[in-house]
Amino acid sequence: MKDVFARIVLVVAVALGGLLGGCSAIDATPINEINTSPANFDDKEVMLHGIAKDPTRIPLLDMKSYVLKDESGEITILTKAELPKVNEKISVRAKVANIAIINGESLGMTVTELARR
């Protein structure tokens, strides 16, 4: 009886861990949605999850960026923080902005990192 109870507790703990661990991925915006309709995200914060790649640092302009890739696409993220490691899996809270929106079409979209984990 004691073994059965211990197994039930273990199964429940594993299930809860899986559910709670996956919660952050549930609230993520697919990168493809932003790329295909940037005007819909203008001046909005989004949560993104993916793999970091292609870090870029231009010291003279005090500019840093990296590409974030998820299963739906890729997007360039501007950051003031340290660059993430290549192939590091990260979650990013970011703000989408467009230089202009003309007839519903975005011109000059930028995605700026607000926080990373």
DOKOL-578166 format. One record per residue: residue in three letters; residue number from 1; z negated, x negated, y of N, C-alpha, C in turn. Coordinates in Angstrom, 3 decimals, decimal comma, always signed. Atoms other than C-alpha are relative to their C-alpha. Example, Ala and Ser with C-alpha at 12.3 -4.5 7.8 and 13.67 -1.06 7.14 Angstrom:
Ala / 1 / +0,000 / -0,890 / -1,190 / -7,800 / -12,300 / -4,500 / +0,000 / -0,900 / +1,200
Ser / 2 / +0,060 / +0,820 / -1,190 / -7,140 / -13,670 / -1,060 / -0,730 / +0,770 / +1,090
// end
This chain:
Met / 1 / +0,000 / -0,828 / -1,196 / +0,000 / +0,000 / +0,000 / +0,000 / -0,871 / +1,257
Lys / 2 / +0,085 / +0,912 / -1,136 / -0,884 / -2,845 / +2,349 / +1,346 / -0,670 / +0,267
Asp / 3 / -1,315 / +0,634 / -0,145 / +2,505 / -4,531 / +1,681 / +1,017 / +0,960 / +0,602
Val / 4 / -0,929 / -1,002 / -0,526 / +4,398 / -1,308 / +2,402 / -0,228 / +0,183 / +1,495
Phe / 5 / +0,322 / -0,145 / -1,418 / +2,584 / -0,882 / +5,728 / +0,479 / -1,208 / +0,795
Ala / 6 / -0,432 / +1,226 / -0,674 / +3,294 / -4,515 / +6,671 / +1,518 / -0,022 / +0,150
Arg / 7 / -1,467 / -0,037 / -0,073 / +7,000 / -4,043 / +5,879 / +0,467 / +1,011 / +1,042
Ile / 8 / -0,368 / -1,020 / -0,994 / +7,167 / -0,863 / +7,970 / -0,215 / -0,539 / +1,407
Val / 9 / +0,285 / +0,580 / -1,314 / +5,532 / -2,639 / +10,910 / +1,044 / -1,054 / +0,354
Leu / 10 / -1,006 / +1,036 / -0,242 / +7,971 / -5,543 / +10,538 / +1,354 / +0,623 / +0,360
Val / 11 / -1,280 / -0,655 / -0,270 / +11,010 / -3,240 / +10,445 / -0,005 / +0,630 / +1,397
Val / 12 / +0,102 / -0,617 / -1,326 / +9,802 / -1,331 / +13,517 / +0,028 / -1,065 / +1,089
Ala / 13 / +0,023 / +1,079 / -0,993 / +9,103 / -4,575 / +15,397 / +1,385 / -0,603 / +0,193
Val / 14 / -1,350 / +0,562 / -0,094 / +12,563 / -5,962 / +14,603 / +0,930 / +0,977 / +0,711
Ala / 15 / -0,852 / -1,014 / -0,636 / +14,227 / -2,694 / +15,621 / -0,280 / +0,088 / +1,494
Leu / 16 / +0,350 / -0,051 / -1,423 / +12,334 / -2,535 / +18,916 / +0,461 / -1,250 / +0,727
Gly / 17 / -0,460 / +1,250 / -0,608 / +13,094 / -6,174 / +19,629 / +1,497 / +0,020 / +0,245
Gly / 18 / -1,444 / -0,094 / -0,162 / +16,788 / -5,543 / +19,072 / +0,380 / +0,960 / +1,109
Leu / 19 / -0,296 / -0,976 / -1,047 / +16,779 / -2,483 / +21,297 / -0,358 / -0,526 / +1,377
Leu / 20 / +0,444 / +0,501 / -1,297 / +14,795 / -4,072 / +24,097 / +0,776 / -1,229 / +0,416
Gly / 21 / -0,777 / +1,199 / -0,320 / +16,680 / -7,350 / +23,905 / +1,402 / +0,330 / +0,460
Gly / 22 / -1,349 / -0,388 / -0,368 / +19,981 / -5,526 / +24,247 / +0,076 / +0,852 / +1,248
Cys / 23 / -0,008 / -0,891 / -1,164 / +18,938 / -3,394 / +27,230 / +0,739 / -0,603 / +1,187
Ser / 24 / -0,654 / +0,602 / -1,158 / +20,193 / -5,893 / +29,799 / +1,516 / +0,051 / -0,133
Ala / 25 / -1,443 / -0,070 / +0,197 / +23,664 / -5,837 / +28,255 / +0,522 / +1,416 / +0,237
Ile / 26 / -0,422 / -1,386 / -0,174 / +23,761 / -2,042 / +28,479 / +0,351 / +0,277 / +1,453
Asp / 27 / -0,232 / -0,282 / -1,412 / +23,597 / -2,034 / +32,280 / +1,064 / -0,896 / +0,635
Ala / 28 / -1,005 / +0,918 / -0,535 / +26,342 / -4,650 / +32,662 / +1,293 / +0,736 / +0,335
Thr / 29 / -1,319 / -0,503 / -0,378 / +29,568 / -3,823 / +34,460 / +1,041 / -0,888 / -0,666
Pro / 30 / -1,070 / +0,826 / +0,571 / +32,628 / -4,965 / +32,489 / +0,823 / -0,652 / +1,126
Ile / 31 / -0,734 / +0,746 / -1,020 / +34,449 / -7,637 / +34,493 / +1,364 / +0,628 / +0,275
Asn / 32 / -1,307 / -0,614 / -0,171 / +37,763 / -5,885 / +33,916 / -0,038 / +1,183 / +0,969
Glu / 33 / +0,112 / -1,130 / -0,933 / +36,506 / -2,820 / +35,839 / +0,046 / -0,477 / +1,450
Ile / 34 / +0,002 / +0,541 / -1,364 / +35,898 / -4,946 / +38,930 / +1,384 / -0,544 / +0,350
Asn / 35 / -1,322 / +0,584 / -0,259 / +39,205 / -6,805 / +38,611 / +1,079 / +1,045 / +0,209
Thr / 36 / -1,053 / -1,007 / -0,125 / +41,259 / -3,626 / +38,241 / -0,230 / +0,965 / +1,162
Ser / 37 / +0,300 / -0,926 / -1,106 / +39,466 / -1,586 / +40,957 / -1,021 / -0,599 / +0,963
Pro / 38 / +0,992 / +0,646 / -0,865 / +37,754 / -3,986 / +43,393 / -0,428 / +0,850 / +1,188
Ala / 39 / +0,363 / -0,847 / -1,139 / +37,820 / -1,417 / +46,211 / -1,147 / +0,945 / -0,368
Asn / 40 / +1,086 / -0,878 / +0,447 / +35,508 / +0,814 / +44,125 / -1,354 / -0,697 / -0,004
Phe / 41 / +1,239 / +0,758 / +0,056 / +32,912 / -1,963 / +44,057 / -0,340 / -0,669 / +1,333
Asp / 42 / +0,198 / +0,661 / -1,292 / +33,171 / -3,026 / +47,716 / -1,414 / +0,210 / +0,522
Asp / 43 / +1,346 / +0,009 / -0,576 / +29,768 / -3,933 / +49,176 / -1,047 / +0,552 / -0,963
Lys / 44 / +0,946 / -0,466 / +1,006 / +28,018 / -3,052 / +45,893 / -0,503 / -1,165 / -0,832
Glu / 45 / +0,564 / +0,973 / +0,922 / +25,724 / -5,020 / +43,637 / +0,339 / +0,425 / -1,419
Val / 46 / -0,307 / -0,244 / +1,402 / +26,664 / -5,343 / +39,979 / -0,778 / -0,981 / -0,863
Met / 47 / +0,589 / +0,905 / +0,980 / +25,089 / -6,851 / +36,882 / +1,117 / -0,403 / -0,950
Leu / 48 / -1,039 / +0,530 / +0,867 / +27,409 / -9,074 / +34,865 / -0,634 / -0,875 / -1,072
His / 49 / +0,449 / +0,857 / +1,100 / +26,901 / -10,789 / +31,513 / +1,218 / -0,706 / -0,563
Gly / 50 / -1,124 / +0,705 / +0,596 / +29,079 / -13,474 / +30,022 / -0,284 / -1,468 / -0,205
Ile / 51 / +0,040 / +1,439 / +0,251 / +29,821 / -17,107 / +29,341 / +0,544 / -0,722 / +1,235
Ala / 52 / -0,417 / +0,777 / -1,173 / +30,023 / -19,585 / +32,234 / +1,002 / -1,074 / -0,410
Lys / 53 / -0,973 / +1,065 / +0,225 / +33,010 / -21,899 / +32,456 / +0,591 / -0,445 / +1,331
Asp / 54 / -0,720 / +0,531 / -1,161 / +35,060 / -23,932 / +34,920 / -0,853 / -0,150 / +1,261
Pro / 55 / +0,789 / +0,208 / -1,219 / +32,296 / -25,025 / +37,327 / +0,766 / -0,831 / +1,022
Thr / 56 / -0,690 / +0,698 / -1,078 / +33,608 / -26,199 / +40,702 / -0,986 / -0,232 / +1,142
Arg / 57 / +0,858 / +0,340 / -1,138 / +31,766 / -27,988 / +43,499 / +0,848 / -0,724 / +1,027
Ile / 58 / -0,723 / +0,653 / -1,092 / +33,345 / -28,862 / +46,860 / -1,043 / -0,361 / +1,062
Pro / 59 / +1,115 / +0,379 / -0,879 / +30,652 / -30,816 / +48,742 / +0,313 / +0,099 / +1,492
Leu / 60 / -0,326 / -0,017 / -1,425 / +32,491 / -31,052 / +52,075 / -0,073 / +1,400 / +0,590
Leu / 61 / +0,053 / -1,382 / -0,462 / +32,620 / -27,256 / +52,314 / -1,288 / +0,705 / -0,431
Asp / 62 / +1,247 / -0,568 / +0,521 / +29,194 / -26,739 / +50,683 / +0,300 / +1,268 / -0,807
Met / 63 / -0,439 / -1,145 / +0,781 / +30,889 / -24,458 / +48,180 / -0,092 / -0,312 / -1,490
Lys / 64 / +0,077 / +0,129 / +1,449 / +30,159 / -23,930 / +44,479 / +0,444 / +1,318 / -0,618
Ser / 65 / -0,436 / -1,200 / +0,703 / +31,736 / -21,528 / +42,033 / +0,116 / -0,307 / -1,485
Tyr / 66 / -0,257 / +0,111 / +1,432 / +32,188 / -20,883 / +38,341 / +0,683 / +1,287 / -0,436
Val / 67 / -0,654 / -1,171 / +0,571 / +34,141 / -18,484 / +36,178 / -0,951 / +0,593 / -1,030
Leu / 68 / +0,802 / -0,711 / +0,990 / +32,230 / -15,872 / +34,205 / +0,961 / +0,804 / -0,866
Lys / 69 / -0,903 / -0,668 / +0,932 / +33,964 / -14,549 / +31,097 / -0,800 / +0,917 / -0,911
Asp / 70 / +0,549 / -0,897 / +1,006 / +33,051 / -11,470 / +29,090 / +1,144 / +0,482 / -0,881
Glu / 71 / -1,042 / -0,444 / +0,925 / +34,977 / -9,593 / +26,392 / +1,138 / +0,752 / +0,694
Ser / 72 / -1,034 / -0,766 / -0,700 / +36,948 / -7,682 / +29,053 / +0,839 / -0,828 / +0,968
Gly / 73 / -0,758 / +0,808 / -0,951 / +38,064 / -10,508 / +31,348 / -0,821 / -1,117 / +0,612
Glu / 74 / +0,629 / +1,114 / -0,704 / +37,128 / -13,290 / +33,753 / -0,056 / +0,304 / +1,487
Ile / 75 / +0,128 / -0,168 / -1,444 / +35,928 / -13,399 / +37,349 / -0,661 / -1,249 / +0,571
Thr / 76 / +0,593 / +1,159 / -0,665 / +35,082 / -16,196 / +39,783 / -1,230 / +0,440 / +0,779
Ile / 77 / +1,273 / -0,290 / -0,649 / +31,487 / -16,215 / +41,026 / -0,303 / -1,130 / +0,975
Leu / 78 / +0,448 / +0,981 / -0,988 / +30,458 / -17,986 / +44,245 / -1,522 / -0,100 / -0,095
Thr / 79 / +1,446 / +0,164 / +0,096 / +26,946 / -19,447 / +44,214 / -0,504 / -1,074 / +0,942
Lys / 80 / +0,689 / +1,048 / -0,752 / +24,496 / -21,434 / +46,318 / -0,981 / -0,731 / -0,902
Ala / 81 / +0,921 / +0,599 / +0,972 / +22,360 / -22,216 / +43,250 / +0,697 / -1,141 / -0,746
Glu / 82 / -0,605 / +1,018 / +0,859 / +22,901 / -25,018 / +40,775 / +1,029 / +0,670 / -0,901
Leu / 83 / -1,032 / -0,549 / +0,872 / +26,007 / -24,511 / +38,679 / -0,537 / +0,154 / -1,419
Pro / 84 / +0,432 / -0,156 / +1,392 / +25,418 / -23,134 / +35,176 / +0,724 / -1,008 / -0,888
Lys / 85 / -0,644 / +0,892 / +0,960 / +26,228 / -25,277 / +32,162 / +1,219 / +0,696 / -0,594
Val / 86 / -1,198 / -0,533 / +0,637 / +29,656 / -24,833 / +30,594 / -0,394 / +0,647 / -1,325
Asn / 87 / +0,244 / -0,797 / +1,201 / +29,554 / -22,223 / +27,802 / -1,411 / +0,576 / -0,086
Glu / 88 / +1,330 / -0,597 / -0,031 / +26,071 / -21,091 / +28,844 / +0,141 / +1,513 / +0,134
Lys / 89 / -0,009 / -1,462 / -0,089 / +25,483 / -17,372 / +28,253 / -1,001 / +0,401 / +1,075
Ile / 90 / +0,856 / -0,348 / -1,129 / +24,105 / -15,889 / +31,469 / +0,178 / +1,459 / +0,406
Ser / 91 / -0,057 / -1,299 / -0,657 / +23,354 / -12,644 / +33,269 / -0,072 / -0,268 / +1,492
Val / 92 / -0,087 / +0,249 / -1,435 / +24,200 / -12,476 / +36,953 / -0,048 / +1,326 / +0,756
Arg / 93 / -0,038 / -1,107 / -0,955 / +23,314 / -9,982 / +39,650 / +0,815 / -0,520 / +1,165
Ala / 94 / -0,935 / +0,495 / -1,013 / +26,116 / -10,275 / +42,182 / +0,421 / +1,119 / +0,936
Lys / 95 / -0,516 / -0,961 / -0,979 / +27,552 / -8,604 / +45,253 / +1,500 / -0,198 / +0,128
Val / 96 / -1,457 / +0,009 / -0,127 / +31,227 / -7,691 / +45,419 / +0,336 / +0,337 / +1,447
Ala / 97 / -0,449 / -0,273 / -1,367 / +32,935 / -7,828 / +48,818 / +1,507 / -0,221 / +0,072
Asn / 98 / -1,444 / +0,139 / -0,225 / +36,503 / -7,467 / +50,013 / +0,221 / -0,298 / +1,477
Ile / 99 / -0,303 / +0,309 / -1,397 / +37,936 / -8,981 / +53,194 / +0,573 / +1,231 / +0,680
Ala / 100 / -0,593 / -1,223 / -0,545 / +39,954 / -5,807 / +53,695 / +0,375 / +0,920 / -1,147
Ile / 101 / -0,513 / -0,993 / +0,933 / +40,889 / -2,595 / +51,924 / +1,059 / +0,797 / +0,765
Ile / 102 / -1,110 / -0,677 / -0,667 / +44,294 / -1,207 / +52,875 / +0,639 / +0,965 / -0,999
Asn / 103 / -0,526 / -1,044 / +0,887 / +45,481 / +2,087 / +51,365 / -0,622 / -0,055 / -1,392
Gly / 104 / +0,720 / +0,039 / +1,267 / +42,833 / +1,734 / +48,669 / +0,145 / -1,285 / -0,773
Glu / 105 / -0,215 / +1,282 / +0,675 / +43,970 / -1,769 / +47,725 / -0,855 / -1,089 / +0,637
Ser / 106 / +0,867 / +1,072 / -0,466 / +41,598 / -4,719 / +48,003 / +0,806 / -1,247 / +0,343
Leu / 107 / -0,543 / +1,308 / -0,365 / +42,534 / -7,929 / +49,774 / -1,169 / -0,970 / +0,109
Gly / 108 / +1,012 / +1,036 / -0,131 / +40,438 / -11,062 / +49,318 / -1,358 / +0,363 / -0,563
Met / 109 / +1,276 / -0,330 / +0,620 / +37,742 / -9,999 / +46,861 / -0,819 / -1,262 / -0,273
Thr / 110 / +0,934 / +1,059 / +0,366 / +34,694 / -12,249 / +46,518 / -1,160 / +0,621 / -0,761
Val / 111 / +1,169 / -0,416 / +0,767 / +31,809 / -11,986 / +44,073 / -1,037 / -1,111 / +0,187
Thr / 112 / +1,011 / +1,001 / -0,336 / +28,658 / -13,764 / +45,248 / -1,260 / +0,235 / -0,809
Glu / 113 / +1,203 / -0,067 / +0,820 / +25,719 / -14,504 / +42,971 / -1,232 / +0,235 / +0,865
Leu / 114 / +1,277 / -0,270 / -0,652 / +22,395 / -13,036 / +44,095 / -1,159 / -0,522 / -0,834
Ala / 115 / +1,034 / +0,469 / +0,912 / +20,309 / -13,911 / +41,032 / +0,629 / -0,258 / -1,354
Arg / 116 / -0,521 / +0,367 / +1,327 / +20,847 / -15,445 / +37,599 / -1,155 / -0,155 / -0,961
Arg / 117 / +0,986 / +0,268 / +1,067 / +18,965 / -15,467 / +34,319 / +0,701 / -0,328 / -1,271
// end
